[in-house]
Amino acid sequence: MDEYMEAFPEAMALLEDGLEDSLQFYVFQHFDARKVSSTNVVERLNLEIRRRSRVASPFPSMASYLRLITCYLIEYTEDWSTGRSYISATNIEDQAEALPKAA
């Protein structure tokens, strides 16, 4: 960080402020770090949004486009919260309980 602090002070400040938060998934040893650190989920979501918007285009207005995308995102969120995710809330809670407690 010292090497780049002079050239990129704002970026280094952001890195320093968020580094601990961005590495928290390493605490959970039973998760596959490749899945957590990957952007595959985001890329897949973007591809699906593009696929759905191509079918219905051209849109009469920005509001109609936003309604279509919002409906898809609501559907996606429901699927994600009902167990189709590879990291479930139950897994996170189980792993958190197994962590040593801070004094």
C-alpha positions as CSV (number, residue, x, y, z in Angstrom):
1,M,0.0,0.0,0.0
2,D,2.9,2.3,0.7
3,E,4.1,2.0,-2.8
4,Y,0.8,3.2,-4.3
5,M,-0.3,5.7,-1.5
6,E,1.2,8.7,-3.2
7,A,-0.2,8.0,-6.7
8,F,-3.6,6.7,-5.6
9,P,-4.4,8.1,-2.1
10,E,-8.2,7.8,-2.4
11,A,-8.1,4.2,-3.6
12,M,-5.6,3.2,-0.9
13,A,-7.9,4.8,1.7
14,L,-10.8,2.8,0.5
15,L,-8.8,-0.3,0.5
16,E,-7.6,0.3,4.0
17,D,-11.1,1.1,5.3
18,G,-12.7,-1.9,3.6
19,L,-10.1,-4.6,3.7
20,E,-11.2,-6.3,6.9
21,D,-14.8,-6.4,5.7
22,S,-13.9,-7.8,2.4
23,L,-11.9,-10.7,3.9
24,Q,-14.6,-11.8,6.4
25,F,-15.6,-14.8,4.3
26,Y,-12.3,-16.4,5.1
27,V,-13.5,-16.8,8.7
28,F,-16.0,-19.4,7.5
29,Q,-13.8,-22.3,6.6
30,H,-16.4,-24.7,5.2
31,F,-17.4,-22.3,2.3
32,D,-15.8,-22.7,-1.0
33,A,-13.8,-19.4,-1.3
34,R,-13.9,-19.6,-5.1
35,K,-17.7,-19.3,-5.0
36,V,-17.7,-16.4,-2.5
37,S,-14.9,-14.4,-4.2
38,S,-16.2,-15.0,-7.7
39,T,-18.5,-12.7,-9.7
40,N,-20.2,-15.5,-11.5
41,V,-23.5,-14.9,-9.7
42,V,-23.5,-11.2,-10.7
43,E,-22.5,-12.1,-14.3
44,R,-25.3,-14.7,-14.5
45,L,-27.8,-12.2,-13.2
46,N,-26.8,-9.6,-15.7
47,L,-27.0,-12.2,-18.6
48,E,-30.5,-13.1,-17.5
49,I,-31.6,-9.5,-17.4
50,R,-30.2,-9.0,-20.9
51,R,-31.9,-12.1,-22.2
52,R,-35.3,-11.1,-20.8
53,S,-35.0,-7.5,-22.0
54,R,-34.1,-8.6,-25.5
55,V,-37.3,-10.6,-25.8
56,A,-39.5,-7.7,-24.9
57,S,-37.6,-4.8,-26.6
58,P,-38.2,-2.1,-27.8
59,F,-39.7,-0.8,-24.6
60,P,-42.2,2.0,-24.8
61,S,-40.7,3.7,-21.8
62,M,-38.0,3.4,-19.2
63,A,-40.7,2.7,-16.6
64,S,-41.8,-0.4,-18.5
65,Y,-38.2,-1.6,-18.6
66,L,-37.7,-1.1,-14.9
67,R,-41.0,-3.0,-14.2
68,L,-39.8,-6.0,-16.1
69,I,-36.4,-6.0,-14.5
70,T,-37.8,-5.4,-11.0
71,C,-40.2,-8.4,-11.5
72,Y,-37.3,-10.6,-12.5
73,L,-35.2,-9.4,-9.5
74,I,-38.1,-10.1,-7.1
75,E,-38.4,-13.6,-8.6
76,Y,-34.7,-14.1,-8.3
77,T,-34.6,-13.0,-4.7
78,E,-37.4,-15.4,-3.8
79,D,-35.5,-18.3,-5.3
80,W,-32.3,-17.2,-3.6
81,S,-34.0,-17.0,-0.2
82,T,-35.8,-20.3,-0.4
83,G,-32.7,-22.5,-0.7
84,R,-31.4,-22.4,-4.3
85,S,-28.3,-20.6,-3.1
86,Y,-25.0,-22.3,-2.5
87,I,-24.5,-20.3,0.7
88,S,-27.7,-20.5,2.9
89,A,-28.4,-18.4,6.0
90,T,-28.5,-21.7,8.0
91,N,-24.9,-22.5,6.9
92,I,-23.8,-19.1,7.9
93,E,-25.5,-19.3,11.3
94,D,-24.1,-22.8,12.0
95,Q,-20.6,-21.6,11.1
96,A,-20.9,-18.4,13.2
97,E,-21.9,-20.5,16.2
98,A,-18.8,-22.7,15.8
99,L,-16.5,-19.7,15.8
100,P,-14.5,-19.0,19.0
101,K,-16.1,-16.2,21.0
102,A,-14.2,-12.9,21.4
103,A,-13.4,-12.1,25.0
